[in-house]
Every structure is written in structure tokens, then in C-alpha cells.
Amino acid sequence: MADHIKTRNAGGTWVVRAGGAVIAESRNAIELTEGDHPFVIYFPRDDVGMVFLDESDSRTTCPWKGEAKYFSIVTKSVTIPDAAWSYENPKDGVAAIAGHLAFYSSDRVAVEQL
């Protein structure tokens, strides 16, 4: 793993809300810190309402984490394109995030600790 990437248990309960719905809630989230970027919370797939997510065709590649695939959030009131991502087969140094999804926090998507 690159020395600038760290993962740890996020601690407490984390939630994702969008379009008037709770998309994810977990006490088992992982916090990933990469250099001086703000930390990102990764939610176990089992704690995510996958019914609210539609996989998109978008993909990106990180030299340290691998290929990410993206998901749009779809609720009754809104569709938010590419609002979440997952490293399905992350590189060995960040294997902890396998089976997890992260969400872009924005004015339409709230990622917060309860």
C-alpha cells in the first residue's frame, strides 16, 4: 500500500441520506485517509440499501486502490448520477475496502456520523 493511504474502523454509527431516504447506515464503516485529502467513509455493502443504487457505466482507475465502478442514487424524488463508488477488487494494500461503497458528500447527499 502507498504510505499515504491509511484505513481504520470509522467508529460510531455513520449514515447516508439522499432524496428523503436513508441509503446506508452502519456501525462497521471504514475510514480511508489518503494524503492530505479529507477522509472518506466506506460502508459495508450489507449496510447499504442497494435497491437505491443503479450501477453506471462510469469507471476510474487509481494507481494505489485499483478500478472503481460507480453507482447512481435513485429515489422517488431524485436521481443523483455517479454518487457512490466501489473498488470491487482493490489492490492488496487497501483490501479492507473490498465489499464496501463510498458516497460523495454534497448538497444532495449527506454522509454523517450520528
Sequence and secondary structure as in RCSB ss.txt:
>XXXX:A:sequence
MADHIKTRNAGGTWVVRAGGAVIAESRNAIELTEGDHPFVIYFPRDDVGMVFLDESDSRTTCPWKGEAKYFSIVT
KSVTIPDAAWSYENPKDGVAAIAGHLAFYSSDRVAVEQL
>XXXX:A:secstr
  TTEEEEE  S EEEEETTEEEEEESS EEEEETTS  EEEEEGGGB GGGEEEEEEEEEETTTEEEEEEEEE 
SS EEEEEEEE SS  GGGGGGTTEEEE  SSSEEEEE 
